[in-house]
Structure formats: structure tokens, C-alpha cells
Amino acid sequence: MSVPQQVLIEAVRDRCEQLEERYPGYVTDLIDYLAQVLSIERSQPRNVVQQVEEQLQVFGDLYRRKSSEGTS
């Protein structure tokens, strides 16, 4: 991983760690999914938009499921 990529990942991680935990493990889940999105972008596949949308959908589903667990 190049230095600029590492700096970007550290900056994203630092910002995420300042966020409110919306459910236990939210920040960790968010960092993991953002890392996956950055990895997709870095690999420059032809269908990058589709792959990023799929990752966002997966994270959205995870968020809804885990958020509703806390209210049930």
C-alpha cells in the first residue's frame, strides 16, 4: 500500500472513530466497509460503481438489522 493510500485510510479511520456508535460495533463495521470500497476503487474494475453500490447495500442492510436489534 502506498503512503498516500495509508494516509487516506488512517484519516478515514480517525474520522470514523469520532462518530457516535449507532449500535455496538458500528464504527468497526463502517471502517471495514469503507476499506472494502477503497479496495474496489483501488483495483479499478470496469464495474466499480456497481460494486460500490453493492457494498453500500450490504452495509445498509447490516445497519438496519443491527439498529433494529437494539430497539426490539
Secondary structure, DSSP 4 states (H G I P E B T S, - for coil): --HHHHHHHHHHHHHHHTS--SSTTHHHHHHHHHHHHHHHHHH--TTHHHHHHHHHHHHHHHHHHHHHHHH-
